[in-house]
Amino acid sequence: MSTLPLEDSLKEILKDNHVPDDIANWMQTAGCCTIKLFADWIEDSKEVEDNIIKASGTAHQDRRTRSSVIGAWKDAVSMNNRRLKRLSEN
């Protein structure tokens, strides 16, 4: 089964928030490869621990990693909301 590459804008969000590479690689393998999918992957920041960090099997299971993933997720939600707003205005 082939996996789609991470969207460049999603890669940038993950890099800017210092999300470990193994989590980014897991997201790609899991099919979470666009900003929209990442924004919708979890309902709130409390789900980050189980649905991303533990699911990825990363060795980086600490507060810094959790904060990094939450920051990236919030950025993705914000970008997705702006996209939806632009679409509704057109």
N, CA, C and O of each residue as an XYZ file, in Angstrom:
360
protein
N       0.842     -1.181      0.000
C       0.000      0.000      0.000
C       0.889      1.248      0.000
O       1.776      1.396      0.841
N       0.637      2.120     -0.941
C       1.433      3.349     -0.989
C       0.781      4.425     -0.134
O      -0.441      4.465      0.011
N       1.599      5.283      0.423
C       1.079      6.386      1.232
C       1.326      7.689      0.500
O       2.322      7.848     -0.206
N       0.415      8.604      0.678
C       0.574      9.923      0.089
C       1.615     10.701      0.880
O       1.739     10.515      2.091
N       2.356     11.560      0.215
C       3.331     12.386      0.941
C       2.606     13.455      1.762
O       1.474     13.831      1.460
N       3.276     13.925      2.792
C       2.713     15.022      3.574
C       2.656     16.282      2.717
O       3.595     16.594      1.985
N       1.560     16.984      2.817
C       1.409     18.272      2.150
C       2.521     19.208      2.626
O       2.868     19.207      3.807
N       3.076     19.999      1.721
C       4.183     20.893      2.086
C       3.802     21.826      3.238
O       4.612     22.070      4.132
N       2.575     22.345      3.217
C       2.156     23.253      4.287
C       2.058     22.531      5.623
O       2.321     23.128      6.667
N       1.683     21.256      5.606
C       1.644     20.478      6.844
C       3.060     20.202      7.331
O       3.331     20.290      8.529
N       3.965     19.868      6.416
C       5.372     19.665      6.798
C       5.917     20.916      7.486
O       6.617     20.829      8.495
N       5.586     22.068      6.928
C       6.063     23.334      7.494
C       5.530     23.560      8.903
O       6.274     23.978      9.789
N       4.253     23.287      9.111
C       3.653     23.430     10.447
C       4.352     22.508     11.438
O       4.703     22.926     12.542
N       4.551     21.261     11.046
C       5.194     20.294     11.943
C       6.626     20.719     12.261
O       7.065     20.635     13.408
N       7.349     21.173     11.241
C       8.732     21.612     11.453
C       8.784     22.854     12.344
O       9.590     22.921     13.272
N       7.922     23.841     12.060
C       7.903     25.076     12.849
C       7.596     24.828     14.321
O       8.047     25.574     15.191
N       6.829     23.781     14.593
C       6.465     23.455     15.970
C       7.369     22.395     16.585
O       7.120     21.945     17.703
N       8.414     21.993     15.871
C       9.415     21.027     16.359
C       8.816     19.660     16.692
O       9.207     19.020     17.668
N       7.869     19.226     15.874
C       7.300     17.890     16.042
C       8.354     16.884     15.573
O       8.891     17.026     14.474
N       8.655     15.874     16.388
C       9.681     14.889     16.009
C       9.372     14.199     14.675
O       8.213     13.959     14.338
N      10.413     13.892     13.941
C      10.266     13.264     12.624
C       9.509     11.950     12.678
O       8.741     11.642     11.767
N       9.716     11.165     13.741
C       9.024      9.878     13.788
C       7.510     10.047     13.896
O       6.764      9.195     13.414
N       7.048     11.119     14.516
C       5.603     11.386     14.578
C       5.112     11.831     13.205
O       4.053     11.394     12.755
N       5.870     12.695     12.537
C       5.491     13.127     11.190
C       5.439     11.926     10.242
O       4.523     11.820      9.426
N       6.407     11.033     10.346
C       6.417      9.829      9.504
C       5.217      8.941      9.802
O       4.610      8.391      8.883
N       4.869      8.795     11.082
C       3.701      8.004     11.447
C       2.432      8.630     10.880
O       1.561      7.923     10.375
N       2.326      9.965     10.965
C       1.143     10.647     10.429
C       0.980     10.339      8.946
O      -0.129     10.082      8.478
N       2.078     10.367      8.215
C       2.026     10.062      6.781
C       1.554      8.628      6.563
O       0.672      8.381      5.741
N       2.135      7.691      7.290
C       1.763      6.284      7.165
C       0.300      6.059      7.540
O      -0.382      5.231      6.935
N      -0.179      6.801      8.544
C      -1.561      6.661      9.002
C      -2.555      7.358      8.070
O      -3.767      7.213      8.229
N      -2.038      8.114      7.099
C      -2.922      8.783      6.151
C      -3.305     10.193      6.537
O      -4.162     10.804      5.897
N      -2.685     10.714      7.568
C      -2.951     12.085      8.014
C      -1.945     13.006      7.322
O      -0.956     13.430      7.922
N      -2.217     13.307      6.048
C      -1.186     13.959      5.242
C      -1.569     15.348      4.727
O      -0.837     15.932      3.928
N      -2.708     15.882      5.175
C      -3.098     17.242      4.787
C      -3.450     18.045      6.035
O      -3.709     17.485      7.100
N      -3.455     19.350      5.884
C      -3.832     20.208      7.009
C      -5.267     19.915      7.438
O      -5.559     19.846      8.632
N      -6.157     19.742      6.470
C      -7.550     19.458      6.795
C      -7.678     18.165      7.605
O      -8.379     18.126      8.617
N      -6.999     17.114      7.156
C      -7.062     15.849      7.892
C      -6.485     15.984      9.296
O      -7.056     15.465     10.255
N      -5.363     16.673      9.421
C      -4.754     16.853     10.738
C      -5.677     17.660     11.648
O      -5.832     17.332     12.824
N      -6.286     18.708     11.112
C      -7.201     19.531     11.910
C      -8.385     18.714     12.406
O      -8.886     18.942     13.507
N      -8.831     17.757     11.589
C      -9.992     16.937     11.943
C      -9.625     15.632     12.639
O     -10.512     14.914     13.100
N      -8.332     15.311     12.724
C      -7.877     14.027     13.266
C      -8.284     13.852     14.726
O      -8.610     12.747     15.160
N      -8.264     14.940     15.469
C      -8.660     14.897     16.880
C      -9.645     16.023     17.158
O      -9.664     17.033     16.456
N     -10.455     15.840     18.180
C     -11.472     16.836     18.538
C     -10.924     17.953     19.418
O     -11.304     19.114     19.265
N     -10.036     17.602     20.335
C      -9.445     18.622     21.202
C      -8.051     18.181     21.644
O      -7.639     17.042     21.425
N      -7.351     19.102     22.261
C      -5.951     18.844     22.602
C      -5.781     17.697     23.598
O      -4.690     17.137     23.702
N      -6.820     17.341     24.322
C      -6.715     16.232     25.270
C      -6.512     14.894     24.557
O      -6.014     13.942     25.159
N      -6.894     14.816     23.286
C      -6.773     13.574     22.522
C      -5.382     13.372     21.925
O      -5.094     12.300     21.392
N      -4.524     14.372     22.004
C      -3.189     14.289     21.396
C      -2.402     13.119     21.963
O      -1.766     12.380     21.212
N      -2.436     12.941     23.264
C      -1.645     11.891     23.919
C      -1.966     10.513     23.352
O      -1.061      9.794     22.929
N      -3.240     10.138     23.337
C      -3.612      8.794     22.895
C      -3.648      8.645     21.381
O      -3.167      7.646     20.847
N      -4.212      9.623     20.686
C      -4.457      9.468     19.255
C      -3.272      9.792     18.366
O      -3.277      9.442     17.186
N      -2.262     10.448     18.902
C      -1.096     10.755     18.066
C       0.187     10.261     18.723
O       0.907      9.454     18.134
N       0.482     10.725     19.918
C       1.780     10.406     20.527
C       1.899      8.910     20.832
O       2.863      8.273     20.407
N       0.949      8.349     21.550
C       1.032      6.918     21.869
C       0.821      6.062     20.632
O       1.493      5.046     20.459
N      -0.109      6.463     19.768
C      -0.380      5.686     18.551
C       0.833      5.631     17.637
O       1.041      4.643     16.934
N       1.632      6.688     17.645
C       2.806      6.733     16.765
C       3.936      5.835     17.259
O       4.820      5.464     16.487
N       3.909      5.487     18.540
C       4.963      4.665     19.106
C       6.274      5.411     19.292
O       7.326      4.791     19.455
N       6.219      6.732     19.269
C       7.429      7.533     19.394
C       8.111      7.335     20.747
O       7.463      7.067     21.758
N       9.402      7.472     20.735
C      10.165      7.437     21.986
C      10.071      8.795     22.693
O      10.450      8.924     23.857
N       9.567      9.789     21.986
C       9.470     11.149     22.519
C       8.122     11.360     23.196
O       7.285     12.111     22.696
N       7.910     10.704     24.328
C       6.634     10.833     25.026
C       6.826     11.716     26.256
O       6.787     11.246     27.393
N       7.034     13.005     25.998
C       7.256     13.945     27.081
C       6.422     15.207     26.856
O       5.720     15.328     25.852
N       6.505     16.128     27.786
C       5.698     17.355     27.702
C       6.058     18.205     26.496
O       5.185     18.811     25.876
N       7.336     18.250     26.164
C       7.763     19.054     25.028
C       7.127     18.538     23.740
O       6.648     19.321     22.919
N       7.125     17.230     23.572
C       6.531     16.640     22.373
C       5.037     16.895     22.346
O       4.482     17.254     21.307
N       4.383     16.711     23.487
C       2.939     16.959     23.559
C       2.636     18.409     23.194
O       1.705     18.679     22.435
N       3.414     19.336     23.728
C       3.218     20.755     23.425
C       3.468     21.043     21.947
O       2.747     21.832     21.336
N       4.470     20.414     21.384
C       4.778     20.604     19.969
C       3.635     20.130     19.079
O       3.239     20.823     18.142
N       3.111     18.948     19.379
C       2.017     18.405     18.567
C       0.760     19.246     18.742
O       0.057     19.513     17.768
N       0.469     19.667     19.970
C      -0.705     20.511     20.207
C      -0.568     21.839     19.458
O      -1.530     22.314     18.854
N       0.621     22.436     19.497
C       0.842     23.688     18.775
C       0.631     23.517     17.280
O       0.006     24.360     16.635
N       1.154     22.421     16.728
C       0.984     22.151     15.297
C      -0.489     21.923     14.968
O      -0.983     22.412     13.952
N      -1.187     21.184     15.823
C      -2.606     20.925     15.608
C      -3.411     22.227     15.646
O      -4.289     22.436     14.808
N      -3.120     23.093     16.602
C      -3.818     24.382     16.678
C      -3.557     25.223     15.430
O      -4.468     25.874     14.919
N      -2.322     25.213     14.938
C      -2.011     25.929     13.702
C      -2.804     25.354     12.532
O      -3.322     26.100     11.702
N      -2.898     24.024     12.468
C      -3.647     23.375     11.395
C      -5.130     23.725     11.470
O      -5.757     23.993     10.445
N      -5.685     23.725     12.663
C      -7.098     24.089     12.838
C      -7.322     25.526     12.381
O      -8.296     25.817     11.686
N      -6.426     26.417     12.769
C      -6.546     27.820     12.385
C      -6.473     27.987     10.867
O      -7.279     28.710     10.281
N      -5.516     27.324     10.238
C      -5.390     27.411      8.777
C      -6.606     26.825      8.081
O      -7.077     27.373      7.085
N      -7.115     25.721      8.596
C      -8.289     25.100      7.996
C      -9.515     26.008      8.148
O     -10.314     26.125      7.219
N      -9.668     26.643      9.299
C     -10.792     27.559      9.504
C     -10.719     28.750      8.557
O     -11.739     29.188      8.025
N      -9.513     29.273      8.345
C      -9.352     30.384      7.395
C      -9.711     29.946      5.979
O     -10.323     30.704      5.227
N      -9.331     28.727      5.620
C      -9.648     28.192      4.297
C     -11.156     28.075      4.137
O     -11.702     28.458      3.102
N     -11.830     27.549      5.150
C     -13.275     27.405      5.087
C     -13.982     28.746      5.003
O     -14.980     28.887      4.295
N     -13.464     29.730      5.726
C     -14.048     31.068      5.684
C     -13.914     31.666      4.283
O     -14.859     32.256      3.760
N     -12.733     31.509      3.683
C     -12.528     32.022      2.306
C     -13.487     31.349      1.339
O     -14.060     32.010      0.473
N     -13.670     30.029      1.478
C     -14.572     29.313      0.591
C     -16.008     29.775      0.742
O     -16.743     29.878     -0.240
N     -16.406     30.054      1.979
C     -17.793     30.487      2.199
C     -18.042     31.903      1.704
O     -19.180     32.263      1.401
N     -16.998     32.701      1.620
C     -17.145     34.075      1.146
C     -17.197     34.162     -0.367
O     -17.636     35.176     -0.910
N     -16.768     33.141     -1.045
C     -16.768     33.151     -2.524
C     -18.028     32.634     -3.097
O     -18.176     32.581     -4.318
